[in-house]
């Protein structure tokens, strides 16, 4: 399985390099087409939003490889018998407060990432930070039980599959009805893709944190 993933990642990275560039394409006309399709007054933003899906697919591949690497690294390790965590009240309160703020930031970045600096990957990092703060604040065992109960690994895989399906639909040129410029609905598929990416990165980060805590402890 790991070898197949490595081969797929290598093909995905090398495919753009092997593809020939069509010299007959007029860059100015192409940019004008992107701007007209997106309906965004800012030309740079229009080009970035129209092309960012390719970058996001690469981020999914890289993050998945990192998650597999952690699993492989800890495959022969033994779980820690006793997990020590933060014990003083001030640190615990600050960690849980920070987790709450990080979770709210994750939602904001996922839903409005196409309107403000943010996006799915940044939202996932914020979400993973929230879970990490909860774990180190003395809830490692509880978080681990909850992780197994909700089948977080399964939801992570489903998020990736749905992301790929929506991405393929987007590549086919099927675009939902967009709302007024400047609203969340104006992003087409982008808000949904950001949410799916955020779920994948959040749960993937949580998976890696749980594995490190389970096999390496906290302190």
Short mmCIF file of the C-alpha atoms (twelve columns), coordinates in Angstrom:
data_MODEL
# 
_entry.id   MODEL 
# 
loop_
_atom_site.group_PDB 
_atom_site.id 
_atom_site.type_symbol 
_atom_site.label_atom_id 
_atom_site.label_alt_id 
_atom_site.label_comp_id 
_atom_site.label_asym_id 
_atom_site.label_seq_id 
_atom_site.Cartn_x 
_atom_site.Cartn_y 
_atom_site.Cartn_z 
_atom_site.pdbx_PDB_model_num 
ATOM 1   C CA . UNK A 1   0.000   0.000  0.000   1 
ATOM 2   C CA . UNK A 2   2.771   2.430  0.913   1 
ATOM 3   C CA . UNK A 3   4.603   1.677  -2.349  1 
ATOM 4   C CA . UNK A 4   1.423   2.381  -4.357  1 
ATOM 5   C CA . UNK A 5   0.959   5.695  -2.561  1 
ATOM 6   C CA . UNK A 6   4.580   6.654  -3.296  1 
ATOM 7   C CA . UNK A 7   4.146   5.774  -6.973  1 
ATOM 8   C CA . UNK A 8   0.887   7.756  -7.194  1 
ATOM 9   C CA . UNK A 9   2.513   10.775 -5.512  1 
ATOM 10  C CA . UNK A 10  5.517   10.618 -7.866  1 
ATOM 11  C CA . UNK A 11  3.271   10.458 -10.934 1 
ATOM 12  C CA . UNK A 12  1.202   13.395 -9.681  1 
ATOM 13  C CA . UNK A 13  4.334   15.496 -9.121  1 
ATOM 14  C CA . UNK A 14  6.037   14.582 -12.406 1 
ATOM 15  C CA . UNK A 15  2.966   14.785 -14.659 1 
ATOM 16  C CA . UNK A 16  3.088   18.607 -15.071 1 
ATOM 17  C CA . UNK A 17  6.793   18.420 -15.914 1 
ATOM 18  C CA . UNK A 18  6.274   15.764 -18.585 1 
ATOM 19  C CA . UNK A 19  3.352   17.557 -20.220 1 
ATOM 20  C CA . UNK A 20  4.358   19.769 -23.099 1 
ATOM 21  C CA . UNK A 21  3.480   23.456 -23.081 1 
ATOM 22  C CA . UNK A 22  1.267   24.672 -25.886 1 
ATOM 23  C CA . UNK A 23  3.082   27.710 -27.273 1 
ATOM 24  C CA . UNK A 24  -0.002  28.766 -29.234 1 
ATOM 25  C CA . UNK A 25  -1.835  29.726 -26.026 1 
ATOM 26  C CA . UNK A 26  -1.997  33.480 -25.505 1 
ATOM 27  C CA . UNK A 27  -1.333  34.197 -21.815 1 
ATOM 28  C CA . UNK A 28  -3.155  37.527 -21.953 1 
ATOM 29  C CA . UNK A 29  -6.282  35.945 -23.419 1 
ATOM 30  C CA . UNK A 30  -6.113  33.123 -20.882 1 
ATOM 31  C CA . UNK A 31  -5.912  35.564 -17.952 1 
ATOM 32  C CA . UNK A 32  -8.772  37.605 -19.400 1 
ATOM 33  C CA . UNK A 33  -10.845 34.415 -19.638 1 
ATOM 34  C CA . UNK A 34  -10.109 33.523 -16.009 1 
ATOM 35  C CA . UNK A 35  -11.093 36.997 -14.845 1 
ATOM 36  C CA . UNK A 36  -14.342 36.930 -16.827 1 
ATOM 37  C CA . UNK A 37  -15.236 33.461 -15.507 1 
ATOM 38  C CA . UNK A 38  -14.542 34.306 -11.880 1 
ATOM 39  C CA . UNK A 39  -16.255 37.695 -11.868 1 
ATOM 40  C CA . UNK A 40  -13.609 39.102 -9.513  1 
ATOM 41  C CA . UNK A 41  -12.420 42.686 -10.148 1 
ATOM 42  C CA . UNK A 42  -8.904  41.943 -8.885  1 
ATOM 43  C CA . UNK A 43  -7.003  40.114 -11.642 1 
ATOM 44  C CA . UNK A 44  -4.442  38.526 -9.301  1 
ATOM 45  C CA . UNK A 45  -7.158  37.180 -6.993  1 
ATOM 46  C CA . UNK A 46  -9.070  35.816 -9.980  1 
ATOM 47  C CA . UNK A 47  -6.052  33.889 -11.268 1 
ATOM 48  C CA . UNK A 48  -5.159  32.555 -7.815  1 
ATOM 49  C CA . UNK A 49  -8.706  31.400 -7.042  1 
ATOM 50  C CA . UNK A 50  -9.041  29.726 -10.435 1 
ATOM 51  C CA . UNK A 51  -5.721  27.863 -10.055 1 
ATOM 52  C CA . UNK A 52  -5.524  27.193 -6.312  1 
ATOM 53  C CA . UNK A 53  -7.274  23.810 -6.597  1 
ATOM 54  C CA . UNK A 54  -4.137  22.342 -8.215  1 
ATOM 55  C CA . UNK A 55  -2.087  23.566 -5.260  1 
ATOM 56  C CA . UNK A 56  -4.628  22.181 -2.792  1 
ATOM 57  C CA . UNK A 57  -4.494  18.726 -4.394  1 
ATOM 58  C CA . UNK A 58  -0.721  18.778 -3.927  1 
ATOM 59  C CA . UNK A 59  -1.190  19.753 -0.273  1 
ATOM 60  C CA . UNK A 60  -3.540  16.790 0.227   1 
ATOM 61  C CA . UNK A 61  -0.947  14.419 -1.201  1 
ATOM 62  C CA . UNK A 62  1.897   15.859 0.911   1 
ATOM 63  C CA . UNK A 63  -0.160  15.792 4.118   1 
ATOM 64  C CA . UNK A 64  -1.318  12.223 3.457   1 
ATOM 65  C CA . UNK A 65  2.303   11.159 2.971   1 
ATOM 66  C CA . UNK A 66  3.223   12.808 6.282   1 
ATOM 67  C CA . UNK A 67  0.409   10.968 8.067   1 
ATOM 68  C CA . UNK A 68  1.511   7.647  6.581   1 
ATOM 69  C CA . UNK A 69  5.080   8.423  7.619   1 
ATOM 70  C CA . UNK A 70  4.041   8.905  11.252  1 
ATOM 71  C CA . UNK A 71  2.149   5.620  11.225  1 
ATOM 72  C CA . UNK A 72  5.157   3.854  9.729   1 
ATOM 73  C CA . UNK A 73  7.549   5.467  12.229  1 
ATOM 74  C CA . UNK A 74  5.485   4.319  15.213  1 
ATOM 75  C CA . UNK A 75  4.365   0.943  13.813  1 
ATOM 76  C CA . UNK A 76  6.784   -1.015 16.039  1 
ATOM 77  C CA . UNK A 77  6.490   1.168  19.148  1 
ATOM 78  C CA . UNK A 78  4.806   0.154  22.395  1 
ATOM 79  C CA . UNK A 79  2.099   2.340  23.940  1 
ATOM 80  C CA . UNK A 80  3.027   4.358  27.004  1 
ATOM 81  C CA . UNK A 81  1.625   2.899  30.224  1 
ATOM 82  C CA . UNK A 82  1.232   6.270  31.906  1 
ATOM 83  C CA . UNK A 83  0.750   9.572  30.090  1 
ATOM 84  C CA . UNK A 84  1.701   12.667 32.067  1 
ATOM 85  C CA . UNK A 85  0.155   15.979 31.096  1 
ATOM 86  C CA . UNK A 86  -0.090  19.533 32.342  1 
ATOM 87  C CA . UNK A 87  -1.402  19.623 35.885  1 
ATOM 88  C CA . UNK A 88  -1.490  23.257 37.035  1 
ATOM 89  C CA . UNK A 89  -4.870  24.899 36.701  1 
ATOM 90  C CA . UNK A 90  -3.665  28.052 34.937  1 
ATOM 91  C CA . UNK A 91  -2.009  26.111 32.097  1 
ATOM 92  C CA . UNK A 92  -5.021  23.845 31.652  1 
ATOM 93  C CA . UNK A 93  -7.430  26.796 31.466  1 
ATOM 94  C CA . UNK A 94  -5.210  28.638 28.986  1 
ATOM 95  C CA . UNK A 95  -4.866  25.546 26.780  1 
ATOM 96  C CA . UNK A 96  -8.606  24.956 26.686  1 
ATOM 97  C CA . UNK A 97  -9.280  28.630 26.037  1 
ATOM 98  C CA . UNK A 98  -6.751  28.554 23.223  1 
ATOM 99  C CA . UNK A 99  -8.400  25.411 21.827  1 
ATOM 100 C CA . UNK A 100 -11.774 27.165 21.760  1 
ATOM 101 C CA . UNK A 101 -10.329 30.183 19.941  1 
ATOM 102 C CA . UNK A 102 -8.439  27.940 17.471  1 
ATOM 103 C CA . UNK A 103 -11.628 25.991 16.713  1 
ATOM 104 C CA . UNK A 104 -13.562 29.192 15.958  1 
ATOM 105 C CA . UNK A 105 -10.711 30.453 13.775  1 
ATOM 106 C CA . UNK A 106 -10.770 27.145 11.891  1 
ATOM 107 C CA . UNK A 107 -14.450 27.575 11.054  1 
ATOM 108 C CA . UNK A 108 -13.869 31.170 9.923   1 
ATOM 109 C CA . UNK A 109 -10.912 30.231 7.709   1 
ATOM 110 C CA . UNK A 110 -12.789 27.334 6.130   1 
ATOM 111 C CA . UNK A 111 -16.008 29.187 5.298   1 
ATOM 112 C CA . UNK A 112 -14.536 32.590 4.368   1 
ATOM 113 C CA . UNK A 113 -11.080 31.598 3.154   1 
ATOM 114 C CA . UNK A 114 -11.885 32.696 -0.397  1 
ATOM 115 C CA . UNK A 115 -12.845 36.185 0.817   1 
ATOM 116 C CA . UNK A 116 -10.051 36.751 3.349   1 
ATOM 117 C CA . UNK A 117 -6.588  35.268 3.888   1 
ATOM 118 C CA . UNK A 118 -7.166  31.649 4.795   1 
ATOM 119 C CA . UNK A 119 -8.372  28.455 3.160   1 
ATOM 120 C CA . UNK A 120 -8.878  24.782 3.876   1 
ATOM 121 C CA . UNK A 121 -5.314  23.915 4.822   1 
ATOM 122 C CA . UNK A 122 -4.972  26.875 7.197   1 
ATOM 123 C CA . UNK A 123 -8.338  25.981 8.729   1 
ATOM 124 C CA . UNK A 124 -7.167  22.399 9.207   1 
ATOM 125 C CA . UNK A 125 -3.992  23.560 10.932  1 
ATOM 126 C CA . UNK A 126 -6.093  25.670 13.314  1 
ATOM 127 C CA . UNK A 127 -8.423  22.737 13.948  1 
ATOM 128 C CA . UNK A 128 -5.511  20.380 14.573  1 
ATOM 129 C CA . UNK A 129 -4.030  22.939 16.976  1 
ATOM 130 C CA . UNK A 130 -7.321  22.961 18.897  1 
ATOM 131 C CA . UNK A 131 -7.235  19.188 19.335  1 
ATOM 132 C CA . UNK A 132 -3.541  19.304 20.258  1 
ATOM 133 C CA . UNK A 133 -4.196  21.850 23.008  1 
ATOM 134 C CA . UNK A 134 -7.028  19.713 24.375  1 
ATOM 135 C CA . UNK A 135 -4.775  16.661 24.450  1 
ATOM 136 C CA . UNK A 136 -1.876  18.306 26.296  1 
ATOM 137 C CA . UNK A 137 -4.216  19.916 28.826  1 
ATOM 138 C CA . UNK A 138 -4.831  16.577 30.537  1 
ATOM 139 C CA . UNK A 139 -7.480  15.008 28.297  1 
ATOM 140 C CA . UNK A 140 -5.256  12.598 26.344  1 
ATOM 141 C CA . UNK A 141 -7.095  9.434  27.427  1 
ATOM 142 C CA . UNK A 142 -10.522 11.016 26.948  1 
ATOM 143 C CA . UNK A 143 -9.535  12.370 23.523  1 
ATOM 144 C CA . UNK A 144 -8.201  8.946  22.495  1 
ATOM 145 C CA . UNK A 145 -11.464 7.224  23.468  1 
ATOM 146 C CA . UNK A 146 -13.484 9.873  21.646  1 
ATOM 147 C CA . UNK A 147 -11.186 9.504  18.606  1 
ATOM 148 C CA . UNK A 148 -11.941 5.786  18.421  1 
ATOM 149 C CA . UNK A 149 -15.643 6.225  19.173  1 
ATOM 150 C CA . UNK A 150 -16.338 8.677  16.335  1 
ATOM 151 C CA . UNK A 151 -14.112 6.749  13.868  1 
ATOM 152 C CA . UNK A 152 -12.045 9.824  13.028  1 
ATOM 153 C CA . UNK A 153 -9.799  7.922  10.587  1 
ATOM 154 C CA . UNK A 154 -12.845 6.866  8.554   1 
ATOM 155 C CA . UNK A 155 -14.154 10.433 8.375   1 
ATOM 156 C CA . UNK A 156 -10.717 11.624 7.281   1 
ATOM 157 C CA . UNK A 157 -10.727 9.160  4.375   1 
ATOM 158 C CA . UNK A 158 -14.294 10.070 3.422   1 
ATOM 159 C CA . UNK A 159 -13.362 13.766 3.368   1 
ATOM 160 C CA . UNK A 160 -10.542 13.002 0.927   1 
ATOM 161 C CA . UNK A 161 -12.816 10.953 -1.354  1 
ATOM 162 C CA . UNK A 162 -15.532 13.625 -1.419  1 
ATOM 163 C CA . UNK A 163 -12.848 16.279 -2.028  1 
ATOM 164 C CA . UNK A 164 -11.597 14.365 -5.075  1 
ATOM 165 C CA . UNK A 165 -15.137 13.965 -6.440  1 
ATOM 166 C CA . UNK A 166 -15.930 17.674 -6.033  1 
ATOM 167 C CA . UNK A 167 -12.556 18.581 -7.571  1 
ATOM 168 C CA . UNK A 168 -13.284 16.404 -10.622 1 
ATOM 169 C CA . UNK A 169 -16.694 18.042 -10.982 1 
ATOM 170 C CA . UNK A 170 -15.014 21.451 -10.822 1 
ATOM 171 C CA . UNK A 171 -12.457 20.441 -13.471 1 
ATOM 172 C CA . UNK A 172 -15.330 19.446 -15.768 1 
ATOM 173 C CA . UNK A 173 -16.549 23.043 -15.676 1 
ATOM 174 C CA . UNK A 174 -19.690 22.359 -13.653 1 
ATOM 175 C CA . UNK A 175 -20.083 25.389 -11.392 1 
ATOM 176 C CA . UNK A 176 -22.961 26.005 -8.943  1 
ATOM 177 C CA . UNK A 177 -24.959 29.199 -9.072  1 
ATOM 178 C CA . UNK A 178 -22.835 31.888 -7.428  1 
ATOM 179 C CA . UNK A 179 -24.186 34.448 -5.007  1 
ATOM 180 C CA . UNK A 180 -23.516 38.150 -4.834  1 
ATOM 181 C CA . UNK A 181 -19.856 39.193 -5.032  1 
ATOM 182 C CA . UNK A 182 -18.295 39.330 -1.581  1 
ATOM 183 C CA . UNK A 183 -20.591 36.716 -0.013  1 
ATOM 184 C CA . UNK A 184 -19.742 33.142 0.969   1 
ATOM 185 C CA . UNK A 185 -21.917 31.793 -1.862  1 
ATOM 186 C CA . UNK A 186 -19.881 33.711 -4.440  1 
ATOM 187 C CA . UNK A 187 -17.073 31.173 -4.171  1 
ATOM 188 C CA . UNK A 188 -18.827 28.371 -6.036  1 
ATOM 189 C CA . UNK A 189 -17.225 25.074 -5.021  1 
ATOM 190 C CA . UNK A 190 -14.419 26.790 -3.079  1 
ATOM 191 C CA . UNK A 191 -16.158 26.979 0.341   1 
ATOM 192 C CA . UNK A 192 -17.111 23.291 0.146   1 
ATOM 193 C CA . UNK A 193 -13.595 22.321 -0.929  1 
ATOM 194 C CA . UNK A 194 -12.156 24.417 1.902   1 
ATOM 195 C CA . UNK A 195 -14.423 22.695 4.437   1 
ATOM 196 C CA . UNK A 196 -13.489 19.233 3.154   1 
ATOM 197 C CA . UNK A 197 -9.805  20.140 3.212   1 
ATOM 198 C CA . UNK A 198 -10.176 21.513 6.735   1 
ATOM 199 C CA . UNK A 199 -11.821 18.286 7.922   1 
ATOM 200 C CA . UNK A 200 -9.072  16.183 6.349   1 
ATOM 201 C CA . UNK A 201 -6.198  18.222 7.799   1 
ATOM 202 C CA . UNK A 202 -7.862  18.589 11.216  1 
ATOM 203 C CA . UNK A 203 -8.518  14.871 11.594  1 
ATOM 204 C CA . UNK A 204 -5.117  13.996 10.107  1 
ATOM 205 C CA . UNK A 205 -3.381  16.307 12.572  1 
ATOM 206 C CA . UNK A 206 -5.423  14.820 15.403  1 
ATOM 207 C CA . UNK A 207 -4.420  11.332 14.248  1 
ATOM 208 C CA . UNK A 208 -0.715  12.171 14.319  1 
ATOM 209 C CA . UNK A 209 -0.980  13.910 17.693  1 
ATOM 210 C CA . UNK A 210 -2.844  10.934 19.169  1 
ATOM 211 C CA . UNK A 211 -0.247  8.500  17.827  1 
ATOM 212 C CA . UNK A 212 2.667   10.495 19.233  1 
ATOM 213 C CA . UNK A 213 0.944   10.834 22.603  1 
ATOM 214 C CA . UNK A 214 -0.015  7.151  22.689  1 
ATOM 215 C CA . UNK A 215 3.504   5.903  21.886  1 
ATOM 216 C CA . UNK A 216 5.772   8.735  23.048  1 
ATOM 217 C CA . UNK A 217 3.830   10.439 25.835  1 
ATOM 218 C CA . UNK A 218 3.514   14.162 26.425  1 
ATOM 219 C CA . UNK A 219 6.223   15.213 28.878  1 
# 
